[in-house]
């Protein structure tokens, strides 16, 4: 491509207007410039993509536009077709809403590339029988254990509870098990305990999509085991008044043997003055995994790509180029998270991040349907009311009420 083509290809930060002004024009005998493929991405990943795609992709120049994640969905609805993105970076939780609106289109890596991702992670972008995005990075919580207080790692939650309460009883700890809650909690950190008792948000279809008719806030299995929460409350193992800040401080000061935290606490973990372990939450009920929630981010192809005549190249870029282990590793590293690509994940050098990733192997993606917005409030409130100490609501009643509230809200 001539000088005009190079100008458009490299005009990806701050010079998009210049590049666009040259579209369809010719200089001397130069061929008309190819319309650029536009990617919206957050500030953390924009420099990485800028470097990767400085020369464009397969002869197509690429324009990188930095967008705050919180602004993407509203901006998509308001942006004129001619300036709309062909590819967006976003949360897998959006994919159901955007697919239903016709804003994104299916994108599927070939079988060889798909095998580099856990099925559960790919399912985060599954809507109906189609996948609408390619995962790049994963976040989940893990169990952090003070090894100075707990010499041998518990293999069951029953052992964990017994050890934690004994340490408090002997005056060696002030808090047994610090799980961030506090007023306004959405219960995210408590999900492994919820799933470990047989609870879930929504079931899944055989194709991997979310089944909105199958609500599991008060599943039969969970209600059968819900009195365990009452026992945790009565013993003081879990305290709903504990804020994220209070939980962190308690563990950092060596006043609690167990803490629930994720990669967002990496700086805290690196600064700890004592030896600790990072593991998955151990099973609570035999045969049931205490699975954490997975928050997955990645790329989606918009319906605007077709209108711009860029659908084939956009799909190829997302499903092949951006699934490569080396590129996934660079993109995930930009935000300090584990790459979704399993081969890339084996190359992560930070041992704490590796351990957090291993703790999420059995995790489940946050449901990507719009109805999930009606779940967080009642679910979090059920945890708060059932672990409020004296006068707490029995867990069976609290979670049944939560299920009723969600059912009413989503119809």
C-alpha positions in Angstrom: 0.0 0.0 0.0 1.3 3.5 -0.8 1.9 6.4 1.6 -1.8 7.1 1.9 -2.5 3.6 3.1 0.3 3.8 5.7 -1.1 7.1 7.0 -4.5 5.5 7.6 -3.1 2.3 9.1 -1.0 4.2 11.6 -3.5 6.9 12.3 -5.0 5.0 15.2 -4.6 7.4 18.1 -5.5 11.0 17.8 -5.3 11.1 14.0 -8.4 9.1 13.1 -10.0 12.2 11.5 -7.0 12.7 9.2 -7.2 9.0 8.1 -10.9 9.3 7.5 -10.5 12.4 5.4 -8.4 10.4 3.0 -10.9 7.6 2.5 -11.9 7.2 -1.1 -9.4 9.9 -2.2 -6.5 9.3 -4.5 -3.1 11.0 -4.6 -1.5 10.9 -8.0 -1.8 7.3 -9.2 -2.3 5.8 -5.7 -5.2 3.4 -5.2 -8.1 4.5 -3.0 -7.5 3.9 0.7 -9.2 0.9 2.3 -11.8 1.8 4.9 -10.4 1.3 8.4 -11.7 -1.3 10.8 -12.6 0.5 14.1 -12.0 -1.1 17.5 -13.4 0.4 20.7 -11.3 -0.7 23.7 -10.5 0.5 27.2 -7.5 2.6 28.2 -5.6 -0.4 29.7 -5.6 -2.3 26.4 -5.5 0.4 23.8 -1.7 0.7 23.8 -1.3 -3.0 23.4 -3.7 -3.2 20.4 -2.1 0.0 19.0 1.3 -1.8 18.9 -0.2 -5.1 17.6 -2.1 -3.5 14.8 0.1 -0.6 13.9 0.3 -1.9 10.3 -3.3 -2.8 10.1 -4.6 -6.4 9.6 -4.6 -8.3 6.4 -4.3 -5.1 4.3 -7.0 -3.3 6.3 -6.0 -0.3 8.4 -7.2 -0.3 12.0 -8.4 2.6 14.1 -8.2 2.2 17.8 -10.7 4.3 19.9 -10.3 4.4 23.6 -13.6 4.1 25.5 -14.5 3.7 29.2 -16.1 0.4 29.7 -19.0 2.0 31.5 -19.8 4.1 28.4 -19.6 1.5 25.6 -23.2 0.2 25.6 -24.8 3.6 25.7 -22.4 4.9 23.1 -23.2 2.0 20.8 -26.9 2.9 20.8 -26.2 6.6 20.1 -23.3 6.5 17.6 -24.1 7.0 13.9 -23.5 4.0 11.6 -20.6 5.7 9.8 -18.6 6.2 13.0 -19.7 3.1 14.9 -17.1 0.4 15.8 -16.7 -2.9 14.1 -15.2 -4.6 17.1 -15.6 -3.8 20.8 -13.8 -4.8 24.0 -16.3 -5.6 26.7 -17.7 -7.8 29.5 -19.2 -11.1 28.6 -22.1 -10.1 30.8 -23.2 -7.7 28.1 -23.4 -10.3 25.3 -27.0 -11.4 25.9 -28.3 -7.9 25.9 -26.3 -6.8 22.8 -27.2 -10.0 20.9 -30.9 -9.5 21.6 -30.6 -6.0 20.3 -28.9 -7.1 17.2 -25.8 -5.0 18.0 -23.3 -7.9 17.9 -23.0 -10.9 15.7 -21.9 -14.5 16.3 -18.1 -15.2 16.3 -16.6 -18.6 16.7 -13.0 -19.7 16.8 -12.4 -22.8 14.8 -12.2 -26.1 16.7 -8.4 -26.0 17.1 -8.5 -22.6 18.6 -11.6 -23.2 20.6 -9.8 -26.1 22.3 -7.4 -23.5 23.9 -10.3 -22.2 26.1 -12.3 -23.9 28.8 -15.8 -24.6 27.7 -17.2 -22.7 30.7 -15.2 -19.6 29.7 -16.4 -19.8 26.1 -20.0 -20.2 27.4 -19.7 -16.8 29.0 -20.3 -15.4 25.5 -22.9 -18.0 24.5 -26.4 -16.8 23.7 -28.9 -19.4 22.6 -26.9 -21.8 20.5 -24.3 -19.1 19.3 -21.2 -17.6 20.7 -20.9 -13.9 20.4 -17.4 -13.1 21.5 -13.9 -14.4 22.1 -12.7 -14.3 25.8 -9.3 -12.8 26.5 -9.0 -12.5 30.3 -10.6 -13.9 33.4 -11.1 -12.7 37.0 -12.2 -14.8 40.0 -11.8 -14.9 43.7 -9.8 -17.4 45.8 -9.3 -18.5 49.4 -6.2 -16.9 51.0 -4.9 -18.7 54.1 -2.5 -17.4 56.7 0.0 -20.2 56.8 1.4 -19.0 60.1 -1.9 -19.6 61.8 -3.0 -22.6 59.7 -0.2 -25.1 59.3 -2.1 -27.7 57.3 -4.5 -26.6 54.5 -8.1 -27.7 55.2 -9.5 -30.1 52.5 -13.1 -29.5 53.4 -15.0 -26.4 54.5 -16.0 -28.2 57.7 -12.3 -28.5 58.6 -11.8 -24.8 57.7 -14.7 -23.7 59.9 -13.6 -25.8 62.9 -10.0 -24.5 62.6 -11.0 -20.9 62.2 -13.4 -20.9 65.1 -10.8 -22.7 67.3 -8.3 -20.0 66.6 -10.7 -17.3 67.7 -11.7 -19.3 70.8 -8.0 -19.5 71.8 -7.4 -15.8 71.2 -5.0 -16.4 68.3 -7.4 -14.7 65.9 -10.1 -12.0 66.2 -12.1 -13.0 63.1 -12.6 -16.5 61.8 -13.3 -16.1 58.1 -13.2 -12.6 56.6 -15.5 -12.4 53.6 -16.2 -8.9 52.2 -19.9 -8.0 52.7 -21.1 -4.9 54.4 -24.0 -2.7 53.5 -24.8 -2.9 49.8 -22.9 -6.2 49.1 -23.9 -8.0 46.0 -22.6 -11.3 47.4 -20.0 -11.9 44.7 -17.3 -13.0 47.1 -19.8 -15.4 48.8 -20.7 -17.2 45.6 -18.4 -20.2 46.2 -20.3 -20.9 49.4 -23.6 -20.5 47.7 -22.7 -22.9 44.8 -21.0 -25.2 47.3 -24.4 -25.6 49.0 -26.1 -26.4 45.7 -27.2 -22.9 44.7 -26.8 -21.2 41.3 -28.2 -18.2 39.5 -29.5 -19.7 36.3 -29.2 -23.1 34.7 -27.7 -23.6 31.3 -29.1 -25.0 28.1 -27.5 -28.0 26.3 -25.9 -25.6 23.9 -24.2 -23.7 26.8 -26.5 -20.7 26.9 -28.3 -19.4 30.0 -31.7 -20.8 30.7 -33.6 -17.9 32.2 -36.5 -20.2 33.2 -34.3 -22.2 35.5 -33.6 -20.0 38.6 -31.5 -21.6 41.3 -31.6 -19.1 44.1 -33.8 -21.4 46.1 -33.0 -24.7 44.4 -34.0 -27.9 46.1 -30.4 -28.9 46.8 -29.6 -25.4 48.2 -32.6 -25.3 50.5 -31.7 -28.8 51.8 -28.3 -27.5 52.8 -29.3 -23.9 53.8 -29.2 -24.6 57.5 -25.4 -24.7 57.2 -25.6 -20.9 56.7 -27.6 -20.6 59.9 -24.8 -22.5 61.6 -22.1 -20.2 60.2 -24.1 -17.2 61.4 -24.7 -18.6 64.9 -21.0 -19.5 65.4 -19.8 -16.1 64.1 -17.9 -17.7 61.2 -19.5 -15.2 58.7 -20.4 -11.7 59.7 -22.5 -9.6 57.3 -21.3 -6.3 58.8 -17.7 -6.9 57.6 -16.8 -4.5 54.8 -14.2 -5.2 52.2 -11.8 -2.7 53.9 -12.4 -4.3 57.3 -11.8 -7.8 55.9 -8.6 -6.7 54.2 -7.2 -5.0 57.3 -8.1 -8.0 59.6 -6.2 -10.4 57.4 -3.3 -8.1 56.7 -2.7 -7.7 60.4 -2.7 -11.4 61.0 -6.0 -11.3 62.9 -7.9 -13.7 60.6 -6.8 -17.1 59.3 -8.9 -17.1 56.1 -9.8 -14.4 53.6 -11.7 -14.3 50.2 -9.9 -12.1 47.6 -9.1 -11.8 43.9 -6.6 -10.3 41.6 -7.8 -6.8 42.5 -6.0 -7.4 45.8 -2.6 -8.2 44.2 -0.8 -5.2 45.7 -2.1 -6.2 49.1 -1.0 -9.8 48.7 2.5 -8.8 47.5 2.9 -6.6 50.6 1.9 -9.3 53.2 4.6 -9.9 55.8 3.7 -13.5 56.5 3.5 -16.7 54.5 0.2 -17.5 53.0 -1.5 -19.9 50.6 -3.9 -19.2 47.6 -6.3 -22.1 46.9 -9.8 -22.8 45.8 -12.5 -22.8 48.5 -12.7 -26.4 49.6 -15.9 -28.4 49.2 -18.8 -27.9 51.6 -21.0 -30.7 50.6 -19.5 -33.9 49.2 -19.8 -34.1 45.4 -20.6 -30.4 45.0 -18.0 -28.0 43.9 -17.6 -24.6 45.7 -17.3 -22.8 42.3 -16.5 -19.1 42.1 -18.0 -16.8 39.6 -15.9 -15.9 36.5 -15.8 -12.4 35.1 -14.7 -12.6 31.5 -13.7 -9.9 29.2 -12.9 -10.1 25.5 -13.8 -9.0 22.0 -17.2 -8.9 20.2 -17.9 -8.1 16.5 -20.7 -5.6 16.0 -23.4 -5.6 13.3 -21.9 -2.4 12.0 -19.0 -4.4 10.6 -21.3 -5.8 8.0 -22.7 -2.4 7.2 -19.1 -1.1 6.7 -18.3 -4.0 4.5 -15.8 -5.3 7.0 -17.6 -8.3 8.5 -15.2 -11.0 7.1 -12.0 -9.2 8.3 -13.5 -8.3 11.7 -14.6 -11.9 12.3 -11.2 -13.2 11.2 -9.3 -10.7 13.4 -11.3 -11.6 16.5 -11.5 -15.4 16.0 -8.0 -16.0 14.8 -5.5 -13.2 15.3 -6.7 -12.2 18.8 -7.0 -15.8 20.1 -3.3 -16.4 19.7 -1.6 -17.3 23.0 1.1 -14.6 22.7 -1.4 -11.8 22.1 -3.8 -13.0 24.7 -1.0 -13.0 27.2 0.0 -9.4 26.4 -3.6 -8.2 26.5 -4.4 -9.9 29.9 -1.1 -8.7 31.4 -2.2 -5.1 30.6 -4.8 -5.4 33.3 -3.0 -7.9 35.6 -5.4 -10.8 35.0 -5.1 -14.4 33.8 -5.4 -14.9 30.0 -8.4 -16.9 28.9 -6.3 -18.9 26.5 -5.1 -22.0 28.5 -1.8 -22.1 26.7 -1.1 -18.5 27.5 -2.2 -19.1 31.1 0.7 -21.6 31.5 3.2 -18.8 30.7 2.0 -16.4 33.4 5.1 -15.7 35.6 3.4 -14.2 38.7 2.8 -17.1 41.1 0.0 -15.4 43.0 -1.9 -14.8 39.8 -1.3 -18.4 38.7 -2.7 -19.7 42.0 -5.8 -17.4 41.7 -6.4 -18.8 38.2 -6.1 -22.4 39.4 -8.7 -21.5 42.1 -11.1 -20.6 39.3 -10.8 -23.7 37.1 -14.2 -24.9 38.2 -15.7 -21.4 38.1 -18.9 -20.5 36.2 -19.3 -17.3 34.2 -21.6 -14.6 35.5 -24.9 -15.2 33.5 -24.9 -12.9 30.4 -28.7 -12.3 30.2 -30.3 -8.9 31.0 -32.4 -10.6 33.8 -29.2 -11.0 35.8 -29.6 -7.4 36.7 -32.6 -8.3 38.8 -30.7 -11.0 40.7 -27.8 -9.2 42.4 -29.9 -7.1 44.8 -32.1 -9.9 46.2 -29.3 -12.4 46.3 -27.0 -10.0 48.2 -29.8 -9.0 50.5 -30.4 -12.7 51.3 -26.8 -13.1 52.4 -26.9 -10.0 54.5 -30.0 -10.9 56.3 -29.1 -14.5 56.9 -25.6 -13.7 58.4 -26.6 -10.7 60.5 -25.9 -12.3 63.8 -28.6 -12.3 66.5 -32.0 -11.9 64.9 -30.8 -13.1 61.4 -33.4 -14.4 59.0 -33.1 -18.2 58.5 -31.3 -18.8 55.2 -34.1 -20.9 53.8 -36.5 -18.0 54.2 -34.1 -15.4 53.1 -33.2 -17.1 49.8 -36.7 -18.2 49.1 -37.8 -14.6 49.4 -34.9 -13.6 47.1 -36.1 -16.2 44.5 -39.6 -14.9 44.7 -38.5 -11.3 44.2 -36.4 -12.2 41.2 -39.2 -14.3 39.7 -41.6 -11.4 40.1 -39.1 -9.0 38.6 -38.3 -11.0 35.5 -41.7 -12.5 35.0 
